[in-house]
Amino acid sequence: MKNLMMLLLIKFKITNVFVAFVFILVLILYGLSSQAQGDLLLYPKRIVFEGNTRMQVVNLVNTGKDTVIYRISVVQIRMLENGTFETITEPDSAQQFADPFFRFFPRQVLLPPNKAQTVKIQLYNTNDLKPGEYRSHIYLRAEPDKKPLGEDDKIKETQAIAVKVVAVFGISIPVIIRVGESTTKLSITNAQLETVNNDMDKLKVEVMRTGNMSVYGDIAVNHISNLGKITQVGIIKGMALYAPYEKRIFEIPIKTEQRLNLHQGKLHITYSTQPDAKSVVLAETDLLLK
Protein backbone atom coordinates (compact mmCIF):
# COMPACT_ATOMS: atom_id res chain seq x y z
CA MET A 1 0.00 0.00 0.00
CA LYS A 2 2.86 2.43 0.76
CA ASN A 3 4.28 1.79 -2.72
CA LEU A 4 0.86 2.43 -4.24
CA MET A 5 0.52 5.70 -2.34
CA MET A 6 3.94 6.86 -3.57
CA LEU A 7 2.99 5.87 -7.11
CA LEU A 8 -0.19 7.92 -6.89
CA LEU A 9 1.71 10.97 -5.70
CA ILE A 10 4.26 10.69 -8.50
CA LYS A 11 1.77 10.03 -11.28
CA PHE A 12 -0.72 12.79 -10.52
CA LYS A 13 -0.19 15.96 -12.57
CA ILE A 14 0.45 19.30 -10.89
CA THR A 15 -3.18 20.32 -11.39
CA ASN A 16 -4.29 17.28 -9.37
CA VAL A 17 -1.80 17.49 -6.52
CA PHE A 18 -4.37 18.82 -4.07
CA VAL A 19 -6.92 16.09 -4.92
CA ALA A 20 -4.29 13.38 -4.62
CA PHE A 21 -2.98 14.79 -1.34
CA VAL A 22 -6.46 14.92 0.21
CA PHE A 23 -7.33 11.42 -0.99
CA ILE A 24 -4.12 9.86 0.30
CA LEU A 25 -4.41 11.74 3.59
CA VAL A 26 -7.86 10.19 4.04
CA LEU A 27 -6.42 6.73 3.39
CA ILE A 28 -3.82 7.29 6.10
CA LEU A 29 -6.30 8.61 8.64
CA TYR A 30 -8.73 5.76 8.09
CA GLY A 31 -6.28 2.88 8.19
CA LEU A 32 -5.73 2.47 4.46
CA SER A 33 -9.18 0.91 4.12
CA SER A 34 -9.20 1.06 0.34
CA GLN A 35 -10.02 -1.45 -2.34
CA ALA A 36 -8.31 -1.80 -5.70
CA GLN A 37 -9.00 -3.91 -8.75
CA GLY A 38 -7.64 -3.39 -12.21
CA ASP A 39 -6.68 0.28 -12.46
CA LEU A 40 -9.45 1.51 -10.16
CA LEU A 41 -8.80 2.49 -6.55
CA LEU A 42 -11.82 2.98 -4.28
CA TYR A 43 -12.25 4.35 -0.79
CA PRO A 44 -14.01 3.32 1.36
CA LYS A 45 -14.63 -0.32 0.46
CA ARG A 46 -17.96 -0.42 2.31
CA ILE A 47 -20.64 2.12 3.11
CA VAL A 48 -22.48 1.85 6.43
CA PHE A 49 -25.30 4.21 7.40
CA GLU A 50 -25.96 4.43 11.13
CA GLY A 51 -27.57 7.02 13.36
CA ASN A 52 -28.31 10.36 11.67
CA THR A 53 -25.92 9.97 8.72
CA ARG A 54 -27.80 10.67 5.47
CA MET A 55 -25.05 11.15 2.89
CA GLN A 56 -21.74 9.41 2.15
CA VAL A 57 -19.31 9.41 -0.75
CA VAL A 58 -17.17 6.85 -2.54
CA ASN A 59 -13.85 8.14 -3.92
CA LEU A 60 -12.66 6.74 -7.26
CA VAL A 61 -9.15 7.11 -8.67
CA ASN A 62 -8.01 5.84 -12.07
CA THR A 63 -4.42 4.66 -11.57
CA GLY A 64 -4.10 3.36 -15.14
CA LYS A 65 -2.91 4.90 -18.40
CA ASP A 66 -6.24 4.92 -20.25
CA THR A 67 -9.49 6.82 -19.89
CA VAL A 68 -12.22 4.49 -18.63
CA ILE A 69 -15.99 4.76 -18.42
CA TYR A 70 -17.47 3.19 -15.29
CA ARG A 71 -21.19 2.46 -15.24
CA ILE A 72 -22.69 2.17 -11.75
CA SER A 73 -25.67 0.02 -10.84
CA VAL A 74 -27.11 -1.94 -7.92
CA VAL A 75 -26.78 -5.69 -7.45
CA GLN A 76 -28.10 -8.04 -4.77
CA ILE A 77 -25.72 -10.63 -3.36
CA ARG A 78 -25.86 -13.80 -1.31
CA MET A 79 -22.75 -14.81 0.66
CA LEU A 80 -21.86 -18.51 0.77
CA GLU A 81 -20.10 -20.25 3.65
CA ASN A 82 -16.74 -20.17 1.87
CA GLY A 83 -16.94 -16.39 1.32
CA THR A 84 -17.86 -16.47 -2.36
CA PHE A 85 -20.87 -14.57 -3.69
CA GLU A 86 -23.93 -15.33 -5.77
CA THR A 87 -26.09 -12.72 -7.47
CA ILE A 88 -29.77 -12.98 -6.49
CA THR A 89 -32.98 -11.16 -7.40
CA GLU A 90 -35.13 -12.04 -4.37
CA PRO A 91 -33.97 -11.70 -0.75
CA ASP A 92 -33.31 -14.83 1.26
CA SER A 93 -35.29 -15.46 4.43
CA ALA A 94 -34.67 -12.58 6.91
CA GLN A 95 -32.56 -10.69 4.33
CA GLN A 96 -33.59 -7.11 3.54
CA PHE A 97 -32.43 -5.12 0.51
CA ALA A 98 -31.23 -1.55 1.00
CA ASP A 99 -31.63 -0.14 -2.52
CA PRO A 100 -35.24 1.08 -2.06
CA PHE A 101 -33.87 3.51 0.51
CA PHE A 102 -30.82 5.07 -1.15
CA ARG A 103 -29.94 6.81 -4.40
CA PHE A 104 -26.56 7.57 -5.92
CA PHE A 105 -25.16 9.97 -8.46
CA PRO A 106 -23.67 10.09 -10.96
CA ARG A 107 -24.57 6.73 -12.50
CA GLN A 108 -21.74 6.93 -15.00
CA VAL A 109 -18.20 8.21 -14.52
CA LEU A 110 -15.71 9.13 -17.24
CA LEU A 111 -12.35 8.85 -15.52
CA PRO A 112 -9.15 9.93 -17.33
CA PRO A 113 -5.76 8.63 -16.13
CA ASN A 114 -4.66 9.88 -12.72
CA LYS A 115 -8.00 11.58 -12.09
CA ALA A 116 -10.25 11.30 -9.06
CA GLN A 117 -14.01 11.64 -8.69
CA THR A 118 -16.62 11.03 -6.01
CA VAL A 119 -19.92 9.18 -6.17
CA LYS A 120 -22.50 10.41 -3.67
CA ILE A 121 -24.87 8.00 -1.89
CA GLN A 122 -27.91 9.50 -0.16
CA LEU A 123 -30.63 7.95 2.00
CA TYR A 124 -34.33 8.69 1.52
CA ASN A 125 -37.70 7.25 2.61
CA THR A 126 -36.15 5.75 5.75
CA ASN A 127 -38.50 7.16 8.39
CA ASP A 128 -40.60 4.00 8.67
CA LEU A 129 -37.78 1.43 8.52
CA LYS A 130 -38.10 -1.31 11.10
CA PRO A 131 -35.08 -2.16 13.31
CA GLY A 132 -32.51 -4.36 11.62
CA GLU A 133 -30.04 -4.30 8.76
CA TYR A 134 -30.64 -3.58 5.08
CA ARG A 135 -27.97 -4.39 2.47
CA SER A 136 -27.44 -4.00 -1.26
CA HIS A 137 -24.26 -3.56 -3.32
CA ILE A 138 -23.31 -0.88 -5.80
CA TYR A 139 -21.48 -2.33 -8.79
CA LEU A 140 -18.94 -0.42 -10.88
CA ARG A 141 -18.41 -1.93 -14.30
CA ALA A 142 -15.65 -0.81 -16.64
CA GLU A 143 -16.83 -0.39 -20.20
CA PRO A 144 -14.59 -2.11 -22.77
CA ASP A 145 -12.45 0.12 -24.96
CA LYS A 146 -14.23 0.76 -28.24
CA LYS A 147 -12.38 2.07 -31.26
CA PRO A 148 -13.95 4.95 -33.23
CA LEU A 149 -15.83 4.07 -36.39
CA GLY A 150 -13.41 3.43 -39.22
CA GLU A 151 -10.57 2.32 -36.97
CA ASP A 152 -11.58 -1.33 -36.63
CA ASP A 153 -8.87 -3.87 -37.12
CA LYS A 154 -8.63 -4.97 -40.75
CA ILE A 155 -9.52 -8.62 -41.23
CA LYS A 156 -7.20 -10.48 -43.55
CA GLU A 157 -8.60 -13.08 -45.87
CA THR A 158 -8.02 -16.41 -44.20
CA GLN A 159 -9.80 -19.65 -43.49
CA ALA A 160 -8.78 -19.53 -39.83
CA ILE A 161 -11.29 -18.59 -37.15
CA ALA A 162 -10.26 -15.53 -35.15
CA VAL A 163 -11.48 -14.98 -31.60
CA LYS A 164 -11.04 -11.65 -29.88
CA VAL A 165 -11.35 -11.65 -26.09
CA VAL A 166 -12.08 -8.33 -24.38
CA ALA A 167 -11.54 -8.29 -20.62
CA VAL A 168 -14.20 -6.43 -18.66
CA PHE A 169 -13.85 -6.04 -14.93
CA GLY A 170 -16.27 -4.97 -12.25
CA ILE A 171 -16.10 -4.35 -8.54
CA SER A 172 -18.87 -4.11 -5.95
CA ILE A 173 -19.04 -2.61 -2.48
CA PRO A 174 -21.83 -3.08 0.08
CA VAL A 175 -24.20 -0.32 1.11
CA ILE A 176 -25.56 -1.17 4.57
CA ILE A 177 -28.31 0.65 6.47
CA ARG A 178 -28.54 -0.15 10.18
CA VAL A 179 -31.58 0.74 12.27
CA GLY A 180 -31.70 0.22 16.03
CA GLU A 181 -29.34 -1.59 18.37
CA SER A 182 -27.22 -4.55 17.31
CA THR A 183 -27.94 -7.92 18.91
CA THR A 184 -25.17 -9.71 17.00
CA LYS A 185 -22.87 -12.17 18.74
CA LEU A 186 -20.02 -14.26 17.33
CA SER A 187 -18.25 -17.49 18.17
CA ILE A 188 -15.28 -19.30 16.62
CA THR A 189 -15.60 -23.08 16.36
CA ASN A 190 -14.07 -26.17 14.75
CA ALA A 191 -10.51 -24.85 14.49
CA GLN A 192 -8.28 -27.28 12.59
CA LEU A 193 -4.60 -26.92 11.68
CA GLU A 194 -3.64 -28.49 8.36
CA THR A 195 -0.19 -28.85 6.81
CA VAL A 196 0.15 -27.42 3.30
CA ASN A 197 3.91 -27.82 2.81
CA ASN A 198 7.16 -27.49 4.76
CA ASP A 199 6.93 -23.71 4.80
CA MET A 200 3.22 -23.16 5.31
CA ASP A 201 0.34 -24.53 7.35
CA LYS A 202 -3.32 -23.59 7.12
CA LEU A 203 -5.77 -22.92 9.94
CA LYS A 204 -9.39 -23.61 9.11
CA VAL A 205 -12.06 -22.10 11.40
CA GLU A 206 -15.81 -21.57 11.38
CA VAL A 207 -17.20 -18.22 12.53
CA MET A 208 -20.80 -18.43 13.74
CA ARG A 209 -23.06 -15.39 13.89
CA THR A 210 -26.36 -14.80 15.67
CA GLY A 211 -28.37 -11.59 15.86
CA ASN A 212 -29.62 -8.92 13.49
CA MET A 213 -26.56 -7.34 11.89
CA SER A 214 -23.43 -8.13 9.87
CA VAL A 215 -19.88 -8.11 11.19
CA TYR A 216 -16.65 -6.96 9.59
CA GLY A 217 -13.13 -7.26 10.93
CA ASP A 218 -9.77 -9.02 11.07
CA ILE A 219 -8.91 -12.56 12.10
CA ALA A 220 -5.54 -12.87 13.85
CA VAL A 221 -3.74 -16.00 15.01
CA ASN A 222 -1.06 -15.94 17.72
CA HIS A 223 1.08 -18.86 18.78
CA ILE A 224 1.56 -19.04 22.56
CA SER A 225 4.39 -21.33 23.63
CA ASN A 226 4.42 -23.39 26.80
CA LEU A 227 6.69 -20.67 28.27
CA GLY A 228 4.18 -17.95 27.41
CA LYS A 229 5.98 -16.42 24.41
CA ILE A 230 3.49 -14.87 21.96
CA THR A 231 4.19 -14.84 18.20
CA GLN A 232 1.74 -13.74 15.54
CA VAL A 233 1.66 -16.43 12.87
CA GLY A 234 -1.29 -15.41 10.73
CA ILE A 235 -3.77 -12.64 9.96
CA ILE A 236 -6.44 -11.91 7.34
CA LYS A 237 -7.99 -8.46 7.20
CA GLY A 238 -11.33 -7.09 6.11
CA MET A 239 -13.41 -10.25 6.57
CA ALA A 240 -17.21 -9.89 6.50
CA LEU A 241 -20.01 -12.16 7.62
CA TYR A 242 -23.22 -10.66 6.27
CA ALA A 243 -26.62 -10.96 7.92
CA PRO A 244 -28.75 -13.06 7.77
CA TYR A 245 -26.15 -15.78 7.12
CA GLU A 246 -25.02 -17.60 10.24
CA LYS A 247 -21.74 -19.23 9.29
CA ARG A 248 -18.62 -18.55 7.26
CA ILE A 249 -15.57 -20.79 6.90
CA PHE A 250 -12.18 -19.06 6.88
CA GLU A 251 -8.78 -20.43 5.93
CA ILE A 252 -5.82 -18.52 7.38
CA PRO A 253 -2.27 -19.18 6.09
CA ILE A 254 0.03 -19.91 9.04
CA LYS A 255 3.68 -18.95 8.83
CA THR A 256 5.98 -21.81 9.79
CA GLU A 257 9.02 -20.10 11.24
CA GLN A 258 12.25 -21.72 12.37
CA ARG A 259 12.36 -22.47 16.10
CA LEU A 260 8.55 -22.28 16.27
CA ASN A 261 7.07 -25.61 17.29
CA LEU A 262 3.48 -25.89 16.12
CA HIS A 263 3.14 -29.17 17.99
CA GLN A 264 3.41 -27.51 21.38
CA GLY A 265 1.59 -24.68 23.12
CA LYS A 266 -1.59 -23.29 21.59
CA LEU A 267 -2.98 -21.02 18.90
CA HIS A 268 -5.05 -18.08 20.11
CA ILE A 269 -7.57 -16.99 17.46
CA THR A 270 -9.40 -13.65 17.57
CA TYR A 271 -11.97 -11.96 15.37
CA SER A 272 -11.75 -8.19 16.00
CA THR A 273 -13.17 -5.01 14.53
CA GLN A 274 -10.70 -3.00 12.50
CA PRO A 275 -8.77 -0.35 14.48
CA ASP A 276 -10.36 2.78 12.96
CA ALA A 277 -10.60 4.11 16.49
CA LYS A 278 -10.23 1.17 18.85
CA SER A 279 -10.19 -2.52 17.97
CA VAL A 280 -12.78 -4.61 19.82
CA VAL A 281 -12.55 -8.40 20.10
CA LEU A 282 -15.83 -9.92 18.91
CA ALA A 283 -14.89 -13.58 19.39
CA GLU A 284 -11.89 -15.63 20.44
CA THR A 285 -10.86 -19.21 21.07
CA ASP A 286 -7.80 -21.40 21.64
CA LEU A 287 -6.58 -24.45 19.74
CA LEU A 288 -4.35 -26.70 21.84
CA LEU A 289 -1.44 -28.07 19.81
CA LYS A 290 -0.07 -31.58 20.09
Contacts in CASP RR format, 6 or more apart in sequence:
PFRMAT RR
TARGET T0000
AUTHOR 0000-0000-0000
METHOD contacts of the structure
MODEL  1
MKNLMMLLLIKFKITNVFVAFVFILVLILYGLSSQAQGDLLLYPKRIVFE
GNTRMQVVNLVNTGKDTVIYRISVVQIRMLENGTFETITEPDSAQQFADP
FFRFFPRQVLLPPNKAQTVKIQLYNTNDLKPGEYRSHIYLRAEPDKKPLG
EDDKIKETQAIAVKVVAVFGISIPVIIRVGESTTKLSITNAQLETVNNDM
DKLKVEVMRTGNMSVYGDIAVNHISNLGKITQVGIIKGMALYAPYEKRIF
EIPIKTEQRLNLHQGKLHITYSTQPDAKSVVLAETDLLLK
1 27 0 8 1.000
1 32 0 8 1.000
1 34 0 8 1.000
4 36 0 8 1.000
4 41 0 8 1.000
4 63 0 8 1.000
5 24 0 8 1.000
5 27 0 8 1.000
7 63 0 8 1.000
8 20 0 8 1.000
8 23 0 8 1.000
8 24 0 8 1.000
8 41 0 8 1.000
8 61 0 8 1.000
8 63 0 8 1.000
9 20 0 8 1.000
9 21 0 8 1.000
9 24 0 8 1.000
11 63 0 8 1.000
11 113 0 8 1.000
11 114 0 8 1.000
12 19 0 8 1.000
12 20 0 8 1.000
12 114 0 8 1.000
13 114 0 8 1.000
16 114 0 8 1.000
16 115 0 8 1.000
16 116 0 8 1.000
19 116 0 8 1.000
20 61 0 8 1.000
20 116 0 8 1.000
23 43 0 8 1.000
23 59 0 8 1.000
23 61 0 8 1.000
23 116 0 8 1.000
26 43 0 8 1.000
26 59 0 8 1.000
27 33 0 8 1.000
27 34 0 8 1.000
27 43 0 8 1.000
30 43 0 8 1.000
30 44 0 8 1.000
30 276 0 8 1.000
31 274 0 8 1.000
31 275 0 8 1.000
31 276 0 8 1.000
33 43 0 8 1.000
33 44 0 8 1.000
33 45 0 8 1.000
33 274 0 8 1.000
33 276 0 8 1.000
34 41 0 8 1.000
34 42 0 8 1.000
34 43 0 8 1.000
34 44 0 8 1.000
34 45 0 8 1.000
35 41 0 8 1.000
35 42 0 8 1.000
35 43 0 8 1.000
35 45 0 8 1.000
35 171 0 8 1.000
35 173 0 8 1.000
36 42 0 8 1.000
36 63 0 8 1.000
37 169 0 8 1.000
37 170 0 8 1.000
37 171 0 8 1.000
38 169 0 8 1.000
39 62 0 8 1.000
39 63 0 8 1.000
39 64 0 8 1.000
39 65 0 8 1.000
39 66 0 8 1.000
39 68 0 8 1.000
40 60 0 8 1.000
40 61 0 8 1.000
40 62 0 8 1.000
40 63 0 8 1.000
40 68 0 8 1.000
40 70 0 8 1.000
40 111 0 8 1.000
40 140 0 8 1.000
40 142 0 8 1.000
40 171 0 8 1.000
41 60 0 8 1.000
41 61 0 8 1.000
41 63 0 8 1.000
42 58 0 8 1.000
42 59 0 8 1.000
42 60 0 8 1.000
42 61 0 8 1.000
42 140 0 8 1.000
42 171 0 8 1.000
42 173 0 8 1.000
43 58 0 8 1.000
43 59 0 8 1.000
44 58 0 8 1.000
44 173 0 8 1.000
45 173 0 8 1.000
46 173 0 8 1.000
46 174 0 8 1.000
46 176 0 8 1.000
46 216 0 8 1.000
46 240 0 8 1.000
47 56 0 8 1.000
47 58 0 8 1.000
47 121 0 8 1.000
47 138 0 8 1.000
47 173 0 8 1.000
47 174 0 8 1.000
47 175 0 8 1.000
47 176 0 8 1.000
48 176 0 8 1.000
48 178 0 8 1.000
49 56 0 8 1.000
49 102 0 8 1.000
49 123 0 8 1.000
49 175 0 8 1.000
49 176 0 8 1.000
49 177 0 8 1.000
49 178 0 8 1.000
50 178 0 8 1.000
51 178 0 8 1.000
53 123 0 8 1.000
54 122 0 8 1.000
54 123 0 8 1.000
55 120 0 8 1.000
55 121 0 8 1.000
55 122 0 8 1.000
55 123 0 8 1.000
56 120 0 8 1.000
56 121 0 8 1.000
57 118 0 8 1.000
57 119 0 8 1.000
57 120 0 8 1.000
57 121 0 8 1.000
58 118 0 8 1.000
58 119 0 8 1.000
58 121 0 8 1.000
58 138 0 8 1.000
58 173 0 8 1.000
59 116 0 8 1.000
59 117 0 8 1.000
59 118 0 8 1.000
60 70 0 8 1.000
60 109 0 8 1.000
60 111 0 8 1.000
60 116 0 8 1.000
60 117 0 8 1.000
60 118 0 8 1.000
60 119 0 8 1.000
60 140 0 8 1.000
61 114 0 8 1.000
61 115 0 8 1.000
61 116 0 8 1.000
62 68 0 8 1.000
62 111 0 8 1.000
62 112 0 8 1.000
62 113 0 8 1.000
62 114 0 8 1.000
62 115 0 8 1.000
62 116 0 8 1.000
63 114 0 8 1.000
64 113 0 8 1.000
64 114 0 8 1.000
65 113 0 8 1.000
66 113 0 8 1.000
66 145 0 8 1.000
67 110 0 8 1.000
67 111 0 8 1.000
67 112 0 8 1.000
67 113 0 8 1.000
68 110 0 8 1.000
68 111 0 8 1.000
68 142 0 8 1.000
68 143 0 8 1.000
69 108 0 8 1.000
69 109 0 8 1.000
69 110 0 8 1.000
69 111 0 8 1.000
69 142 0 8 1.000
69 143 0 8 1.000
70 108 0 8 1.000
70 109 0 8 1.000
70 111 0 8 1.000
70 140 0 8 1.000
70 141 0 8 1.000
70 142 0 8 1.000
70 143 0 8 1.000
71 107 0 8 1.000
71 108 0 8 1.000
71 140 0 8 1.000
71 141 0 8 1.000
71 143 0 8 1.000
72 104 0 8 1.000
72 106 0 8 1.000
72 107 0 8 1.000
72 108 0 8 1.000
72 109 0 8 1.000
72 119 0 8 1.000
72 138 0 8 1.000
72 139 0 8 1.000
72 140 0 8 1.000
72 141 0 8 1.000
73 107 0 8 1.000
73 138 0 8 1.000
73 139 0 8 1.000
73 141 0 8 1.000
74 99 0 8 1.000
74 136 0 8 1.000
74 137 0 8 1.000
74 138 0 8 1.000
74 139 0 8 1.000
75 87 0 8 1.000
75 136 0 8 1.000
75 137 0 8 1.000
75 138 0 8 1.000
75 139 0 8 1.000
75 172 0 8 1.000
76 87 0 8 1.000
76 88 0 8 1.000
76 89 0 8 1.000
76 91 0 8 1.000
76 97 0 8 1.000
76 99 0 8 1.000
76 136 0 8 1.000
76 137 0 8 1.000
77 85 0 8 1.000
77 86 0 8 1.000
77 87 0 8 1.000
77 88 0 8 1.000
77 137 0 8 1.000
77 172 0 8 1.000
77 174 0 8 1.000
78 85 0 8 1.000
78 86 0 8 1.000
78 87 0 8 1.000
78 88 0 8 1.000
78 92 0 8 1.000
78 95 0 8 1.000
78 245 0 8 1.000
79 85 0 8 1.000
79 240 0 8 1.000
79 241 0 8 1.000
79 242 0 8 1.000
79 245 0 8 1.000
79 248 0 8 1.000
80 86 0 8 1.000
81 245 0 8 1.000
81 247 0 8 1.000
81 248 0 8 1.000
81 249 0 8 1.000
82 248 0 8 1.000
82 249 0 8 1.000
83 248 0 8 1.000
83 249 0 8 1.000
91 97 0 8 1.000
92 244 0 8 1.000
93 244 0 8 1.000
94 243 0 8 1.000
94 244 0 8 1.000
95 135 0 8 1.000
95 243 0 8 1.000
95 244 0 8 1.000
96 132 0 8 1.000
96 133 0 8 1.000
96 134 0 8 1.000
96 135 0 8 1.000
97 134 0 8 1.000
97 135 0 8 1.000
97 136 0 8 1.000
98 134 0 8 1.000
98 135 0 8 1.000
98 136 0 8 1.000
98 175 0 8 1.000
98 176 0 8 1.000
98 177 0 8 1.000
99 136 0 8 1.000
99 175 0 8 1.000
100 125 0 8 1.000
101 123 0 8 1.000
101 124 0 8 1.000
101 125 0 8 1.000
101 126 0 8 1.000
101 129 0 8 1.000
101 134 0 8 1.000
101 177 0 8 1.000
102 121 0 8 1.000
102 122 0 8 1.000
102 123 0 8 1.000
102 124 0 8 1.000
102 136 0 8 1.000
102 175 0 8 1.000
102 177 0 8 1.000
103 121 0 8 1.000
103 122 0 8 1.000
103 124 0 8 1.000
104 119 0 8 1.000
104 120 0 8 1.000
104 121 0 8 1.000
104 122 0 8 1.000
104 138 0 8 1.000
105 119 0 8 1.000
105 120 0 8 1.000
106 119 0 8 1.000
109 117 0 8 1.000
109 119 0 8 1.000
109 140 0 8 1.000
111 117 0 8 1.000
119 138 0 8 1.000
121 138 0 8 1.000
121 175 0 8 1.000
123 177 0 8 1.000
126 177 0 8 1.000
126 179 0 8 1.000
129 177 0 8 1.000
129 179 0 8 1.000
130 179 0 8 1.000
131 179 0 8 1.000
131 180 0 8 1.000
131 181 0 8 1.000
131 212 0 8 1.000
132 178 0 8 1.000
132 179 0 8 1.000
132 180 0 8 1.000
132 212 0 8 1.000
132 213 0 8 1.000
133 176 0 8 1.000
133 177 0 8 1.000
133 178 0 8 1.000
133 179 0 8 1.000
133 212 0 8 1.000
133 213 0 8 1.000
133 214 0 8 1.000
133 243 0 8 1.000
134 176 0 8 1.000
134 177 0 8 1.000
134 178 0 8 1.000
134 179 0 8 1.000
135 174 0 8 1.000
135 175 0 8 1.000
135 176 0 8 1.000
135 177 0 8 1.000
135 214 0 8 1.000
135 242 0 8 1.000
135 243 0 8 1.000
136 174 0 8 1.000
136 175 0 8 1.000
137 172 0 8 1.000
137 173 0 8 1.000
137 174 0 8 1.000
137 175 0 8 1.000
138 172 0 8 1.000
138 173 0 8 1.000
138 175 0 8 1.000
139 170 0 8 1.000
139 171 0 8 1.000
139 172 0 8 1.000
140 170 0 8 1.000
140 171 0 8 1.000
140 172 0 8 1.000
141 168 0 8 1.000
141 169 0 8 1.000
141 170 0 8 1.000
142 168 0 8 1.000
142 169 0 8 1.000
142 170 0 8 1.000
143 168 0 8 1.000
144 166 0 8 1.000
144 167 0 8 1.000
144 168 0 8 1.000
145 166 0 8 1.000
147 153 0 8 1.000
155 162 0 8 1.000
174 240 0 8 1.000
174 242 0 8 1.000
176 214 0 8 1.000
178 213 0 8 1.000
182 211 0 8 1.000
182 212 0 8 1.000
182 213 0 8 1.000
183 210 0 8 1.000
183 211 0 8 1.000
183 212 0 8 1.000
183 213 0 8 1.000
184 209 0 8 1.000
184 210 0 8 1.000
184 211 0 8 1.000
184 212 0 8 1.000
184 213 0 8 1.000
184 214 0 8 1.000
184 215 0 8 1.000
184 243 0 8 1.000
185 209 0 8 1.000
185 210 0 8 1.000
185 211 0 8 1.000
186 207 0 8 1.000
186 208 0 8 1.000
186 209 0 8 1.000
186 215 0 8 1.000
186 241 0 8 1.000
186 271 0 8 1.000
186 282 0 8 1.000
186 283 0 8 1.000
187 207 0 8 1.000
187 208 0 8 1.000
187 283 0 8 1.000
187 285 0 8 1.000
188 205 0 8 1.000
188 206 0 8 1.000
188 207 0 8 1.000
188 208 0 8 1.000
188 269 0 8 1.000
188 271 0 8 1.000
188 283 0 8 1.000
188 284 0 8 1.000
188 285 0 8 1.000
189 205 0 8 1.000
189 206 0 8 1.000
189 208 0 8 1.000
189 285 0 8 1.000
190 204 0 8 1.000
190 205 0 8 1.000
190 206 0 8 1.000
191 203 0 8 1.000
191 204 0 8 1.000
191 205 0 8 1.000
191 267 0 8 1.000
191 269 0 8 1.000
191 285 0 8 1.000
191 287 0 8 1.000
192 203 0 8 1.000
192 204 0 8 1.000
192 205 0 8 1.000
192 287 0 8 1.000
193 201 0 8 1.000
193 202 0 8 1.000
193 203 0 8 1.000
193 204 0 8 1.000
193 254 0 8 1.000
193 262 0 8 1.000
193 267 0 8 1.000
193 287 0 8 1.000
193 289 0 8 1.000
194 201 0 8 1.000
194 202 0 8 1.000
194 203 0 8 1.000
194 204 0 8 1.000
195 201 0 8 1.000
195 202 0 8 1.000
196 202 0 8 1.000
196 253 0 8 1.000
198 256 0 8 1.000
199 256 0 8 1.000
200 253 0 8 1.000
200 254 0 8 1.000
200 255 0 8 1.000
200 256 0 8 1.000
201 253 0 8 1.000
201 254 0 8 1.000
201 256 0 8 1.000
201 262 0 8 1.000
202 251 0 8 1.000
202 252 0 8 1.000
202 253 0 8 1.000
202 254 0 8 1.000
203 221 0 8 1.000
203 234 0 8 1.000
203 251 0 8 1.000
203 252 0 8 1.000
203 254 0 8 1.000
203 267 0 8 1.000
203 269 0 8 1.000
203 287 0 8 1.000
204 249 0 8 1.000
204 250 0 8 1.000
204 251 0 8 1.000
204 252 0 8 1.000
205 219 0 8 1.000
205 249 0 8 1.000
205 250 0 8 1.000
205 252 0 8 1.000
205 269 0 8 1.000
205 285 0 8 1.000
206 247 0 8 1.000
206 248 0 8 1.000
206 249 0 8 1.000
206 250 0 8 1.000
207 219 0 8 1.000
207 241 0 8 1.000
207 247 0 8 1.000
207 248 0 8 1.000
207 249 0 8 1.000
207 250 0 8 1.000
207 271 0 8 1.000
207 283 0 8 1.000
208 246 0 8 1.000
208 247 0 8 1.000
209 215 0 8 1.000
209 241 0 8 1.000
209 243 0 8 1.000
209 245 0 8 1.000
209 246 0 8 1.000
209 247 0 8 1.000
209 248 0 8 1.000
210 246 0 8 1.000
211 243 0 8 1.000
212 243 0 8 1.000
213 243 0 8 1.000
214 240 0 8 1.000
214 241 0 8 1.000
214 242 0 8 1.000
214 243 0 8 1.000
215 240 0 8 1.000
215 241 0 8 1.000
215 271 0 8 1.000
215 282 0 8 1.000
216 238 0 8 1.000
216 239 0 8 1.000
216 240 0 8 1.000
216 241 0 8 1.000
216 273 0 8 1.000
216 274 0 8 1.000
217 237 0 8 1.000
217 238 0 8 1.000
217 239 0 8 1.000
217 240 0 8 1.000
217 271 0 8 1.000
217 272 0 8 1.000
217 273 0 8 1.000
217 274 0 8 1.000
217 282 0 8 1.000
218 235 0 8 1.000
218 236 0 8 1.000
218 237 0 8 1.000
218 238 0 8 1.000
218 239 0 8 1.000
218 271 0 8 1.000
218 272 0 8 1.000
218 273 0 8 1.000
218 274 0 8 1.000
218 279 0 8 1.000
219 235 0 8 1.000
219 236 0 8 1.000
219 239 0 8 1.000
219 250 0 8 1.000
219 252 0 8 1.000
219 269 0 8 1.000
219 270 0 8 1.000
219 271 0 8 1.000
220 232 0 8 1.000
220 234 0 8 1.000
220 235 0 8 1.000
220 269 0 8 1.000
220 270 0 8 1.000
220 272 0 8 1.000
221 232 0 8 1.000
221 233 0 8 1.000
221 234 0 8 1.000
221 235 0 8 1.000
221 252 0 8 1.000
221 254 0 8 1.000
221 267 0 8 1.000
221 268 0 8 1.000
221 269 0 8 1.000
222 230 0 8 1.000
222 231 0 8 1.000
222 232 0 8 1.000
222 233 0 8 1.000
222 267 0 8 1.000
222 268 0 8 1.000
222 270 0 8 1.000
223 230 0 8 1.000
223 231 0 8 1.000
223 232 0 8 1.000
223 233 0 8 1.000
223 260 0 8 1.000
223 262 0 8 1.000
223 265 0 8 1.000
223 266 0 8 1.000
223 267 0 8 1.000
223 268 0 8 1.000
224 230 0 8 1.000
224 265 0 8 1.000
224 266 0 8 1.000
224 267 0 8 1.000
224 268 0 8 1.000
225 231 0 8 1.000
225 261 0 8 1.000
225 264 0 8 1.000
225 265 0 8 1.000
226 264 0 8 1.000
226 265 0 8 1.000
230 268 0 8 1.000
231 257 0 8 1.000
231 260 0 8 1.000
233 254 0 8 1.000
233 255 0 8 1.000
233 257 0 8 1.000
233 260 0 8 1.000
233 267 0 8 1.000
234 252 0 8 1.000
234 253 0 8 1.000
234 254 0 8 1.000
234 255 0 8 1.000
235 252 0 8 1.000
236 250 0 8 1.000
236 252 0 8 1.000
237 274 0 8 1.000
238 274 0 8 1.000
239 248 0 8 1.000
239 250 0 8 1.000
239 271 0 8 1.000
241 247 0 8 1.000
241 248 0 8 1.000
254 262 0 8 1.000
254 267 0 8 1.000
256 262 0 8 1.000
261 289 0 8 1.000
262 289 0 8 1.000
263 289 0 8 1.000
263 290 0 8 1.000
264 289 0 8 1.000
264 290 0 8 1.000
265 288 0 8 1.000
265 289 0 8 1.000
266 286 0 8 1.000
266 287 0 8 1.000
266 288 0 8 1.000
266 289 0 8 1.000
267 286 0 8 1.000
267 287 0 8 1.000
267 289 0 8 1.000
268 284 0 8 1.000
268 285 0 8 1.000
268 286 0 8 1.000
269 284 0 8 1.000
269 285 0 8 1.000
269 286 0 8 1.000
269 287 0 8 1.000
270 281 0 8 1.000
270 283 0 8 1.000
270 284 0 8 1.000
271 281 0 8 1.000
271 282 0 8 1.000
271 283 0 8 1.000
271 284 0 8 1.000
272 279 0 8 1.000
272 280 0 8 1.000
272 281 0 8 1.000
272 282 0 8 1.000
273 279 0 8 1.000
273 280 0 8 1.000
273 282 0 8 1.000
END
